[in-house]
Amino acid sequence: MPALHGWKSPPKRLAVGFTMTKPEGLHAHVAVCEVWTAPGGWELRLIMDGHGMPMATVVRSIDEMRALVGAWRVALLEAGWS
């Protein structure tokens, strides 16, 4: 996606789409879907155990954001996360 002309602000974290955990032995893994500002929309980032994942994308509408957050959440639920 091309940057908006004149958009110079650094990305800012806005919200958490969800937080999920997956037990493994005596500890649990943590997945967080973060919402960040981006030129022309919002960037969704899936962070697992504090590390960024290749799962990051920019969406342009609230409906698209909600759908993608929901899809990522369902995929993690199906993989044993809660």
C-alpha positions in Angstrom: 0.0 0.0 0.0 1.5 3.4 -0.9 2.0 5.8 1.9 -0.3 8.8 2.0 1.3 11.9 0.7 2.6 13.9 3.6 1.9 11.2 6.3 5.0 11.5 8.6 3.8 10.3 11.9 5.4 7.3 13.4 3.0 4.3 13.9 1.2 4.4 17.3 -0.3 1.4 19.1 -4.0 2.0 19.5 -5.6 -1.1 20.9 -5.4 -4.8 21.5 -7.7 -6.9 19.2 -7.3 -9.9 21.5 -5.0 -11.7 23.9 -4.9 -15.5 24.0 -2.9 -18.2 25.8 -1.8 -21.7 25.0 -0.5 -23.9 27.9 2.7 -25.8 27.3 4.1 -27.7 30.3 4.5 -25.4 33.3 4.1 -22.2 31.3 1.8 -20.7 28.7 2.5 -19.0 25.4 0.8 -15.6 24.9 -0.5 -14.3 21.6 -1.6 -10.6 21.2 -3.3 -9.0 18.2 -2.3 -5.3 18.2 -3.8 -2.5 16.3 -1.5 0.3 15.1 -1.9 3.4 13.0 -0.8 3.2 9.4 -1.0 5.3 6.3 -4.5 4.9 4.9 -5.8 2.6 7.6 -4.6 0.4 10.5 -1.9 -2.2 10.8 -2.8 -5.4 12.6 0.2 -7.3 14.1 0.1 -10.8 15.7 2.7 -10.9 18.5 3.5 -14.3 20.1 5.5 -14.4 23.3 6.7 -10.9 22.7 8.0 -11.5 19.2 6.5 -10.2 16.0 5.2 -12.8 13.6 5.0 -12.7 9.8 1.3 -12.1 10.4 1.0 -8.4 9.9 -1.2 -6.6 7.5 -2.8 -3.2 6.8 -6.5 -2.8 6.5 -8.4 0.2 5.3 -11.8 -0.1 7.0 -13.3 -0.9 10.4 -15.2 -3.8 8.9 -12.1 -5.3 7.3 -10.3 -4.9 10.7 -13.0 -6.7 12.6 -13.1 -9.5 10.1 -9.4 -10.1 10.1 -9.1 -9.9 13.9 -12.0 -12.4 14.1 -10.3 -14.7 11.5 -7.0 -14.7 13.3 -8.8 -15.4 16.6 -10.7 -18.4 15.2 -7.5 -19.8 13.6 -5.8 -19.7 17.0 -8.8 -21.2 18.8 -8.7 -24.1 16.3 -5.0 -24.5 17.1 -5.7 -25.0 20.8 -5.4 -21.4 22.0 -7.9 -19.9 24.5 
